């Protein structure tokens, strides 16, 4: 009986934790977001791996944003630092992508699986092989009070596998996330080829 109670308590607390981890559109400084600011924070995942979270609004439909996040042909144009990439597979549920990235201190090579968790709403990625110990993250597209504007939330976590000056890496990651957000918003809002 006591064992079952502890098991039930563990399940309830796990579900509560997972629900609390879900990003809500109400959790942000909307005055800053409505002024086209990019909000960037240092974060850690549940395993303690350091990462970065960026939140910003985009004046576009959910479909156009989703199509841009899956537009692998134009990835190197939108996301800086990608030297080369190869789409190994792309199915309705996700894609395996091989990347060669200029990471300033070192060129990196790795394969990610991008999981289309909820089409038009959320995708995640996870390192399958290559450099670094762990790479994972996500994109979420959330509704706002304005039907013509969506909130994009980007999270990226990286464990490079050896000790370096953490503050230096974090500051660099925050700067890169902010630049990426501005560049992506400009690409989505000004891209004329995508007709949605």
Steps between C-alpha positions, in 0.01 A plus 500: 500500500778746597701401194198571274451837670864596437469385139184709454669800664795464262268490196300804616812703576655403163187607311484825700866571418450432129190721486687780677784470244265574209563851371198727525450815293405686819845445657666788311547877508244587234588868495852408389376233256249740342788744447674226299755422772659157515498365855802276567571311822756249621322179600575142602315186402379236747846332493676830575638550149544873433306661220335807365136596446393771255144628462384740232192583296458463126229653284417193294269203486578180687530320164760743366708480818485119503596482131802723568615282792492200263647678196827309499598632158528853643628410849856631439352832384279540806720347773854636514795273559378205294787425263325205340212265568357182358140381541539127562124438530188714522171332588167628631608429861852647485834533323860386545737783409880500481665834584846652462505813716750781555486536880769775515746307719460178303324357197245238603335208325189320631170337405172611659156344497235772472176360637180667373326452834187695414480623141473877484555534875816330629813328380795370700849387410749256649859412413534153348875502442803717441684768694393608848346286769140625474300744288126534536236768484167607363290754313147583612250716313244649739191711440484860621211744549563621146387234246760634251791457741654186652744455787805288413688337786841350426693287749842347444711295740860396432742286698834530323649218706789688660548789741525854365421847631123453539418870524681565170311222323166618644555861397596389150194274479271782616643739239469238225139423603406868488660547157335180373158618620532836323621334182225235504226759563628712213514196270144389586339844489676611180521171310286533188552151356291327765135560423283439805 
